Amino acid sequence: MGFFDDLRDRIEATDSVVSVGLDADIDRIPEHLIDEDLPRWAFNRRIIDATHEHAAAFKPNAAFYEDEDGWRALRETIAYAHGKGVPVLLDAKRADIGNTTRKYADLLDDADAITVNPYMGRDSVQPFLAREDKGVFVLCRTSNPGGSDLQSLELDSGEPLYERVAALCALWNEHGNVGLVVGATGPDELEHLREQVPDLPFLVPGVGAQGGDAEAAVEFGLADGVGLVNSSRGIIFAGEDRGEDFDKAAGQAAKRLKKRLNQYR
Protein backbone atom coordinates (compact mmCIF):
# COMPACT_ATOMS: atom_id res chain seq x y z
CA MET A 1 0.00 0.00 0.00
CA GLY A 2 1.14 3.53 -0.76
CA PHE A 3 0.87 6.74 1.20
CA PHE A 4 -2.49 7.79 -0.23
CA ASP A 5 -3.99 4.37 0.56
CA ASP A 6 -2.84 4.76 4.16
CA LEU A 7 -4.12 8.33 4.22
CA ARG A 8 -7.54 7.21 2.98
CA ASP A 9 -7.70 4.69 5.84
CA ARG A 10 -6.70 7.36 8.33
CA ILE A 11 -9.30 9.82 7.01
CA GLU A 12 -12.00 7.18 7.34
CA ALA A 13 -10.86 6.16 10.84
CA THR A 14 -10.86 9.73 12.19
CA ASP A 15 -13.62 11.18 9.97
CA SER A 16 -11.19 14.04 9.38
CA VAL A 17 -9.11 15.66 6.65
CA VAL A 18 -7.31 17.96 9.10
CA SER A 19 -3.56 18.22 8.85
CA VAL A 20 -2.06 19.68 12.03
CA GLY A 21 1.04 21.69 11.22
CA LEU A 22 3.71 21.17 13.86
CA ASP A 23 5.57 24.44 13.39
CA ALA A 24 7.28 24.34 16.79
CA ASP A 25 8.59 27.91 16.88
CA ILE A 26 10.97 27.99 19.85
CA ASP A 27 10.03 31.65 20.45
CA ARG A 28 6.37 30.72 20.99
CA ILE A 29 6.70 27.52 23.00
CA PRO A 30 5.27 27.88 26.53
CA GLU A 31 7.85 29.09 29.01
CA HIS A 32 7.45 26.09 31.32
CA LEU A 33 8.75 23.79 28.55
CA ILE A 34 11.90 25.74 27.69
CA ASP A 35 14.02 23.97 30.31
CA GLU A 36 13.17 20.54 28.90
CA ASP A 37 16.00 18.63 27.19
CA LEU A 38 14.23 19.04 23.82
CA PRO A 39 11.62 21.81 24.21
CA ARG A 40 10.23 21.38 20.69
CA TRP A 41 9.73 17.67 21.27
CA ALA A 42 8.11 18.31 24.65
CA PHE A 43 5.76 20.79 22.99
CA ASN A 44 4.93 18.51 20.07
CA ARG A 45 4.25 15.55 22.33
CA ARG A 46 1.61 17.51 24.19
CA ILE A 47 0.10 18.78 20.93
CA ILE A 48 0.00 15.27 19.46
CA ASP A 49 -1.65 13.87 22.57
CA ALA A 50 -4.31 16.59 22.42
CA THR A 51 -5.03 16.54 18.68
CA HIS A 52 -4.29 13.09 17.26
CA GLU A 53 -7.90 11.87 17.38
CA HIS A 54 -8.85 14.75 15.07
CA ALA A 55 -5.78 14.59 12.80
CA ALA A 56 -5.57 12.81 9.47
CA ALA A 57 -1.88 13.76 9.42
CA PHE A 58 0.75 15.81 11.18
CA LYS A 59 2.86 18.22 9.14
CA PRO A 60 6.07 19.43 10.78
CA ASN A 61 7.81 22.19 8.84
CA ALA A 62 11.53 21.45 8.57
CA ALA A 63 12.40 25.14 8.98
CA PHE A 64 11.66 24.89 12.70
CA TYR A 65 14.01 21.93 13.24
CA GLU A 66 17.15 22.67 11.24
CA ASP A 67 19.70 22.53 14.04
CA GLU A 68 21.22 19.68 16.02
CA ASP A 69 18.60 19.55 18.78
CA GLY A 70 15.88 20.30 16.25
CA TRP A 71 16.58 17.21 14.16
CA ARG A 72 16.53 15.12 17.34
CA ALA A 73 13.21 16.67 18.29
CA LEU A 74 11.83 16.02 14.80
CA ARG A 75 12.81 12.34 14.85
CA GLU A 76 11.16 11.91 18.26
CA THR A 77 8.08 13.73 16.99
CA ILE A 78 7.73 11.52 13.91
CA ALA A 79 8.18 8.34 15.92
CA TYR A 80 5.61 9.46 18.49
CA ALA A 81 3.06 10.39 15.82
CA HIS A 82 3.55 6.99 14.21
CA GLY A 83 2.96 5.41 17.61
CA LYS A 84 -0.44 7.11 17.60
CA GLY A 85 -1.13 5.74 14.12
CA VAL A 86 -0.89 9.13 12.41
CA PRO A 87 1.07 9.61 9.15
CA VAL A 88 3.63 12.40 9.01
CA LEU A 89 4.09 14.77 6.08
CA LEU A 90 7.39 16.64 6.27
CA ASP A 91 7.01 20.14 4.87
CA ALA A 92 10.56 20.54 3.56
CA LYS A 93 10.05 21.96 0.04
CA ARG A 94 13.23 20.24 -1.12
CA ALA A 95 14.61 19.69 -4.62
CA ASP A 96 17.98 19.89 -6.33
CA ILE A 97 19.94 17.85 -8.84
CA GLY A 98 22.21 14.82 -8.79
CA ASN A 99 23.60 13.59 -5.50
CA THR A 100 22.10 16.50 -3.60
CA THR A 101 18.50 15.66 -4.35
CA ARG A 102 19.16 11.97 -3.72
CA LYS A 103 20.38 12.89 -0.24
CA TYR A 104 17.35 15.13 0.31
CA ALA A 105 15.15 12.16 -0.54
CA ASP A 106 16.64 10.33 2.45
CA LEU A 107 14.31 12.45 4.58
CA LEU A 108 11.63 9.99 3.50
CA ASP A 109 13.35 7.26 5.49
CA ASP A 110 11.52 8.70 8.51
CA ALA A 111 8.54 10.65 7.15
CA ASP A 112 5.62 9.25 5.14
CA ALA A 113 5.37 12.13 2.68
CA ILE A 114 7.19 15.32 1.79
CA THR A 115 6.67 18.62 -0.03
CA VAL A 116 8.96 19.38 -2.97
CA ASN A 117 9.68 22.34 -5.22
CA PRO A 118 9.34 21.67 -8.98
CA TYR A 119 11.21 24.76 -10.18
CA MET A 120 14.25 22.75 -11.37
CA GLY A 121 12.21 20.18 -13.26
CA ARG A 122 11.58 16.47 -13.11
CA ASP A 123 15.13 15.29 -12.47
CA SER A 124 15.22 17.42 -9.33
CA VAL A 125 12.25 15.59 -7.81
CA GLN A 126 12.72 12.14 -9.39
CA PRO A 127 14.37 10.57 -6.30
CA PHE A 128 11.25 11.49 -4.32
CA LEU A 129 8.86 10.24 -6.99
CA ALA A 130 10.76 6.94 -7.12
CA ARG A 131 9.81 6.18 -3.51
CA GLU A 132 6.59 4.43 -4.50
CA ASP A 133 5.29 4.01 -0.96
CA LYS A 134 5.82 7.67 -0.04
CA GLY A 135 3.68 10.72 -0.80
CA VAL A 136 5.13 13.64 -2.77
CA PHE A 137 3.25 16.94 -2.63
CA VAL A 138 4.52 19.33 -5.31
CA LEU A 139 4.23 23.08 -4.80
CA CYS A 140 1.74 24.31 -7.38
CA ARG A 141 -0.30 27.36 -6.33
CA THR A 142 0.75 28.54 -2.90
CA SER A 143 -1.25 30.61 -0.43
CA ASN A 144 1.24 33.43 0.14
CA PRO A 145 0.61 36.84 -1.49
CA GLY A 146 3.87 36.69 -3.46
CA GLY A 147 3.01 33.32 -4.99
CA SER A 148 1.63 35.04 -8.06
CA ASP A 149 5.00 36.66 -8.82
CA LEU A 150 6.00 33.50 -10.68
CA GLN A 151 3.15 31.02 -10.43
CA SER A 152 0.69 33.20 -12.35
CA LEU A 153 3.03 34.17 -15.17
CA GLU A 154 1.45 33.42 -18.54
CA LEU A 155 3.30 31.01 -20.78
CA ASP A 156 3.35 31.19 -24.58
CA SER A 157 0.59 28.58 -24.57
CA GLY A 158 -1.65 31.03 -22.71
CA GLU A 159 -1.76 29.03 -19.49
CA PRO A 160 -0.33 30.28 -16.21
CA LEU A 161 2.77 28.53 -14.92
CA TYR A 162 0.95 26.85 -12.04
CA GLU A 163 -1.36 25.09 -14.50
CA ARG A 164 1.65 23.72 -16.36
CA VAL A 165 3.04 22.45 -13.05
CA ALA A 166 -0.24 20.64 -12.36
CA ALA A 167 -0.24 19.06 -15.82
CA LEU A 168 3.35 17.89 -15.41
CA CYS A 169 2.55 16.39 -12.02
CA ALA A 170 -0.25 14.35 -13.57
CA LEU A 171 2.36 12.93 -15.97
CA TRP A 172 4.82 12.30 -13.14
CA ASN A 173 2.23 10.37 -11.13
CA GLU A 174 3.32 6.97 -12.45
CA HIS A 175 3.23 5.38 -8.99
CA GLY A 176 0.07 7.08 -7.73
CA ASN A 177 2.06 8.95 -5.09
CA VAL A 178 1.87 12.57 -6.29
CA GLY A 179 -0.26 15.35 -4.85
CA LEU A 180 -0.28 19.13 -5.19
CA VAL A 181 0.08 21.98 -2.71
CA VAL A 182 -2.73 24.41 -3.54
CA GLY A 183 -3.60 27.23 -1.16
CA ALA A 184 -7.06 27.90 0.19
CA THR A 185 -6.67 31.65 -0.33
CA GLY A 186 -7.50 31.32 -4.04
CA PRO A 187 -10.75 29.32 -4.24
CA ASP A 188 -11.29 29.96 -7.96
CA GLU A 189 -7.84 28.58 -8.73
CA LEU A 190 -8.53 25.60 -6.47
CA GLU A 191 -11.66 24.83 -8.45
CA HIS A 192 -9.94 25.23 -11.79
CA LEU A 193 -7.04 22.99 -10.80
CA ARG A 194 -9.40 20.30 -9.56
CA GLU A 195 -11.06 20.28 -12.99
CA GLN A 196 -7.65 20.03 -14.65
CA VAL A 197 -6.25 17.20 -12.48
CA PRO A 198 -9.25 15.34 -11.00
CA ASP A 199 -7.19 12.46 -9.60
CA LEU A 200 -4.44 14.25 -7.66
CA PRO A 201 -5.01 14.83 -3.93
CA PHE A 202 -4.28 18.34 -2.70
CA LEU A 203 -2.59 19.59 0.44
CA VAL A 204 -4.46 22.82 1.10
CA PRO A 205 -2.75 25.28 3.45
CA GLY A 206 -4.05 28.67 4.47
CA VAL A 207 -7.33 27.77 6.19
CA GLY A 208 -6.15 28.69 9.70
CA ALA A 209 -4.30 31.90 10.47
CA GLN A 210 -4.28 32.93 6.78
CA GLY A 211 -8.09 32.92 6.59
CA GLY A 212 -8.51 30.76 3.50
CA ASP A 213 -11.82 29.41 2.19
CA ALA A 214 -12.68 26.26 4.16
CA GLU A 215 -15.58 25.26 1.92
CA ALA A 216 -13.50 25.49 -1.26
CA ALA A 217 -10.64 23.66 0.46
CA VAL A 218 -12.87 20.65 1.06
CA GLU A 219 -14.96 20.80 -2.11
CA PHE A 220 -11.97 21.03 -4.44
CA GLY A 221 -9.05 19.79 -2.31
CA LEU A 222 -10.14 16.18 -2.10
CA ALA A 223 -9.73 13.61 -4.86
CA ASP A 224 -12.24 10.83 -4.27
CA GLY A 225 -12.31 11.82 -0.62
CA VAL A 226 -8.53 11.95 -0.17
CA GLY A 227 -6.62 15.13 0.61
CA LEU A 228 -5.51 17.30 3.51
CA VAL A 229 -6.48 20.73 4.78
CA ASN A 230 -3.76 22.16 6.97
CA SER A 231 -3.77 24.52 9.90
CA SER A 232 -0.61 25.17 11.87
CA ARG A 233 -0.57 28.29 14.05
CA GLY A 234 -4.36 28.34 14.32
CA ILE A 235 -4.22 25.01 16.18
CA ILE A 236 -0.91 24.63 17.95
CA PHE A 237 -0.84 28.18 19.31
CA ALA A 238 -4.55 28.43 20.07
CA GLY A 239 -3.64 28.21 23.76
CA GLU A 240 -0.70 30.55 23.68
CA ASP A 241 -2.15 32.52 26.60
CA ARG A 242 -3.27 29.44 28.56
CA GLY A 243 0.04 28.53 30.20
CA GLU A 244 0.19 24.82 31.08
CA ASP A 245 -3.23 24.23 29.49
CA PHE A 246 -2.01 25.21 26.02
CA ASP A 247 -2.56 21.69 24.73
CA LYS A 248 -6.23 21.61 25.70
CA ALA A 249 -6.86 24.71 23.59
CA ALA A 250 -5.03 23.08 20.68
CA GLY A 251 -7.20 19.99 20.96
CA GLN A 252 -10.34 22.12 20.96
CA ALA A 253 -9.12 24.07 17.92
CA ALA A 254 -8.41 20.86 15.99
CA LYS A 255 -11.83 19.52 16.86
CA ARG A 256 -13.51 22.76 15.73
CA LEU A 257 -11.68 22.73 12.42
CA LYS A 258 -12.57 19.08 11.85
CA LYS A 259 -16.24 19.87 12.51
CA ARG A 260 -16.10 22.95 10.28
CA LEU A 261 -14.55 21.06 7.37
CA ASN A 262 -16.90 18.11 7.75
CA GLN A 263 -19.85 20.40 7.00
CA TYR A 264 -18.68 20.42 3.40
CA ARG A 265 -17.51 16.81 2.97
C-alpha positions as CSV (number, residue, x, y, z in Angstrom):
1,M,0.0,0.0,0.0
2,G,1.1,3.5,-0.8
3,F,0.9,6.7,1.2
4,F,-2.5,7.8,-0.2
5,D,-4.0,4.4,0.6
6,D,-2.8,4.8,4.2
7,L,-4.1,8.3,4.2
8,R,-7.5,7.2,3.0
9,D,-7.7,4.7,5.8
10,R,-6.7,7.4,8.3
11,I,-9.3,9.8,7.0
12,E,-12.0,7.2,7.3
13,A,-10.9,6.2,10.8
14,T,-10.9,9.7,12.2
15,D,-13.6,11.2,10.0
16,S,-11.2,14.0,9.4
17,V,-9.1,15.7,6.6
18,V,-7.3,18.0,9.1
19,S,-3.6,18.2,8.9
20,V,-2.1,19.7,12.0
21,G,1.0,21.7,11.2
22,L,3.7,21.2,13.9
23,D,5.6,24.4,13.4
24,A,7.3,24.3,16.8
25,D,8.6,27.9,16.9
26,I,11.0,28.0,19.8
27,D,10.0,31.7,20.4
28,R,6.4,30.7,21.0
29,I,6.7,27.5,23.0
30,P,5.3,27.9,26.5
31,E,7.8,29.1,29.0
32,H,7.4,26.1,31.3
33,L,8.8,23.8,28.5
34,I,11.9,25.7,27.7
35,D,14.0,24.0,30.3
36,E,13.2,20.5,28.9
37,D,16.0,18.6,27.2
38,L,14.2,19.0,23.8
39,P,11.6,21.8,24.2
40,R,10.2,21.4,20.7
41,W,9.7,17.7,21.3
42,A,8.1,18.3,24.7
43,F,5.8,20.8,23.0
44,N,4.9,18.5,20.1
45,R,4.3,15.5,22.3
46,R,1.6,17.5,24.2
47,I,0.1,18.8,20.9
48,I,0.0,15.3,19.5
49,D,-1.6,13.9,22.6
50,A,-4.3,16.6,22.4
51,T,-5.0,16.5,18.7
52,H,-4.3,13.1,17.3
53,E,-7.9,11.9,17.4
54,H,-8.8,14.7,15.1
55,A,-5.8,14.6,12.8
56,A,-5.6,12.8,9.5
57,A,-1.9,13.8,9.4
58,F,0.7,15.8,11.2
59,K,2.9,18.2,9.1
60,P,6.1,19.4,10.8
61,N,7.8,22.2,8.8
62,A,11.5,21.5,8.6
63,A,12.4,25.1,9.0
64,F,11.7,24.9,12.7
65,Y,14.0,21.9,13.2
66,E,17.2,22.7,11.2
67,D,19.7,22.5,14.0
68,E,21.2,19.7,16.0
69,D,18.6,19.6,18.8
70,G,15.9,20.3,16.2
71,W,16.6,17.2,14.2
72,R,16.5,15.1,17.3
73,A,13.2,16.7,18.3
74,L,11.8,16.0,14.8
75,R,12.8,12.3,14.9
76,E,11.2,11.9,18.3
77,T,8.1,13.7,17.0
78,I,7.7,11.5,13.9
79,A,8.2,8.3,15.9
80,Y,5.6,9.5,18.5
81,A,3.1,10.4,15.8
82,H,3.6,7.0,14.2
83,G,3.0,5.4,17.6
84,K,-0.4,7.1,17.6
85,G,-1.1,5.7,14.1
86,V,-0.9,9.1,12.4
87,P,1.1,9.6,9.1
88,V,3.6,12.4,9.0
89,L,4.1,14.8,6.1
90,L,7.4,16.6,6.3
91,D,7.0,20.1,4.9
92,A,10.6,20.5,3.6
93,K,10.1,22.0,0.0
94,R,13.2,20.2,-1.1
95,A,14.6,19.7,-4.6
96,D,18.0,19.9,-6.3
97,I,19.9,17.8,-8.8
98,G,22.2,14.8,-8.8
99,N,23.6,13.6,-5.5
100,T,22.1,16.5,-3.6
101,T,18.5,15.7,-4.3
102,R,19.2,12.0,-3.7
103,K,20.4,12.9,-0.2
104,Y,17.3,15.1,0.3
105,A,15.1,12.2,-0.5
106,D,16.6,10.3,2.4
107,L,14.3,12.5,4.6
108,L,11.6,10.0,3.5
109,D,13.3,7.3,5.5
110,D,11.5,8.7,8.5
111,A,8.5,10.6,7.1
112,D,5.6,9.3,5.1
113,A,5.4,12.1,2.7
114,I,7.2,15.3,1.8
115,T,6.7,18.6,0.0
116,V,9.0,19.4,-3.0
117,N,9.7,22.3,-5.2
118,P,9.3,21.7,-9.0
119,Y,11.2,24.8,-10.2
120,M,14.3,22.8,-11.4
121,G,12.2,20.2,-13.3
122,R,11.6,16.5,-13.1
123,D,15.1,15.3,-12.5
124,S,15.2,17.4,-9.3
125,V,12.2,15.6,-7.8
126,Q,12.7,12.1,-9.4
127,P,14.4,10.6,-6.3
128,F,11.3,11.5,-4.3
129,L,8.9,10.2,-7.0
130,A,10.8,6.9,-7.1
131,R,9.8,6.2,-3.5
132,E,6.6,4.4,-4.5
133,D,5.3,4.0,-1.0
134,K,5.8,7.7,0.0
135,G,3.7,10.7,-0.8
136,V,5.1,13.6,-2.8
137,F,3.3,16.9,-2.6
138,V,4.5,19.3,-5.3
139,L,4.2,23.1,-4.8
140,C,1.7,24.3,-7.4
141,R,-0.3,27.4,-6.3
142,T,0.8,28.5,-2.9
143,S,-1.3,30.6,-0.4
144,N,1.2,33.4,0.1
145,P,0.6,36.8,-1.5
146,G,3.9,36.7,-3.5
147,G,3.0,33.3,-5.0
148,S,1.6,35.0,-8.1
149,D,5.0,36.7,-8.8
150,L,6.0,33.5,-10.7
151,Q,3.1,31.0,-10.4
152,S,0.7,33.2,-12.4
153,L,3.0,34.2,-15.2
154,E,1.5,33.4,-18.5
155,L,3.3,31.0,-20.8
156,D,3.4,31.2,-24.6
157,S,0.6,28.6,-24.6
158,G,-1.7,31.0,-22.7
159,E,-1.8,29.0,-19.5
160,P,-0.3,30.3,-16.2
161,L,2.8,28.5,-14.9
162,Y,1.0,26.8,-12.0
163,E,-1.4,25.1,-14.5
164,R,1.7,23.7,-16.4
165,V,3.0,22.5,-13.1
166,A,-0.2,20.6,-12.4
167,A,-0.2,19.1,-15.8
168,L,3.3,17.9,-15.4
169,C,2.5,16.4,-12.0
170,A,-0.2,14.4,-13.6
171,L,2.4,12.9,-16.0
172,W,4.8,12.3,-13.1
173,N,2.2,10.4,-11.1
174,E,3.3,7.0,-12.4
175,H,3.2,5.4,-9.0
176,G,0.1,7.1,-7.7
177,N,2.1,9.0,-5.1
178,V,1.9,12.6,-6.3
179,G,-0.3,15.4,-4.8
180,L,-0.3,19.1,-5.2
181,V,0.1,22.0,-2.7
182,V,-2.7,24.4,-3.5
183,G,-3.6,27.2,-1.2
184,A,-7.1,27.9,0.2
185,T,-6.7,31.7,-0.3
186,G,-7.5,31.3,-4.0
187,P,-10.7,29.3,-4.2
188,D,-11.3,30.0,-8.0
189,E,-7.8,28.6,-8.7
190,L,-8.5,25.6,-6.5
191,E,-11.7,24.8,-8.4
192,H,-9.9,25.2,-11.8
193,L,-7.0,23.0,-10.8
194,R,-9.4,20.3,-9.6
195,E,-11.1,20.3,-13.0
196,Q,-7.6,20.0,-14.6
197,V,-6.3,17.2,-12.5
198,P,-9.3,15.3,-11.0
199,D,-7.2,12.5,-9.6
200,L,-4.4,14.3,-7.7
201,P,-5.0,14.8,-3.9
202,F,-4.3,18.3,-2.7
203,L,-2.6,19.6,0.4
204,V,-4.5,22.8,1.1
205,P,-2.7,25.3,3.4
206,G,-4.0,28.7,4.5
207,V,-7.3,27.8,6.2
208,G,-6.1,28.7,9.7
209,A,-4.3,31.9,10.5
210,Q,-4.3,32.9,6.8
211,G,-8.1,32.9,6.6
212,G,-8.5,30.8,3.5
213,D,-11.8,29.4,2.2
214,A,-12.7,26.3,4.2
215,E,-15.6,25.3,1.9
216,A,-13.5,25.5,-1.3
217,A,-10.6,23.7,0.5
218,V,-12.9,20.6,1.1
219,E,-15.0,20.8,-2.1
220,F,-12.0,21.0,-4.4
221,G,-9.1,19.8,-2.3
222,L,-10.1,16.2,-2.1
223,A,-9.7,13.6,-4.9
224,D,-12.2,10.8,-4.3
225,G,-12.3,11.8,-0.6
226,V,-8.5,12.0,-0.2
227,G,-6.6,15.1,0.6
228,L,-5.5,17.3,3.5
229,V,-6.5,20.7,4.8
230,N,-3.8,22.2,7.0
231,S,-3.8,24.5,9.9
232,S,-0.6,25.2,11.9
233,R,-0.6,28.3,14.1
234,G,-4.4,28.3,14.3
235,I,-4.2,25.0,16.2
236,I,-0.9,24.6,18.0
237,F,-0.8,28.2,19.3
238,A,-4.6,28.4,20.1
239,G,-3.6,28.2,23.8
240,E,-0.7,30.6,23.7
241,D,-2.2,32.5,26.6
242,R,-3.3,29.4,28.6
243,G,0.0,28.5,30.2
244,E,0.2,24.8,31.1
245,D,-3.2,24.2,29.5
246,F,-2.0,25.2,26.0
247,D,-2.6,21.7,24.7
248,K,-6.2,21.6,25.7
249,A,-6.9,24.7,23.6
250,A,-5.0,23.1,20.7
251,G,-7.2,20.0,21.0
252,Q,-10.3,22.1,21.0
253,A,-9.1,24.1,17.9
254,A,-8.4,20.9,16.0
255,K,-11.8,19.5,16.9
256,R,-13.5,22.8,15.7
257,L,-11.7,22.7,12.4
258,K,-12.6,19.1,11.9
259,K,-16.2,19.9,12.5
260,R,-16.1,22.9,10.3
261,L,-14.5,21.1,7.4
262,N,-16.9,18.1,7.7
263,Q,-19.8,20.4,7.0
264,Y,-18.7,20.4,3.4
265,R,-17.5,16.8,3.0
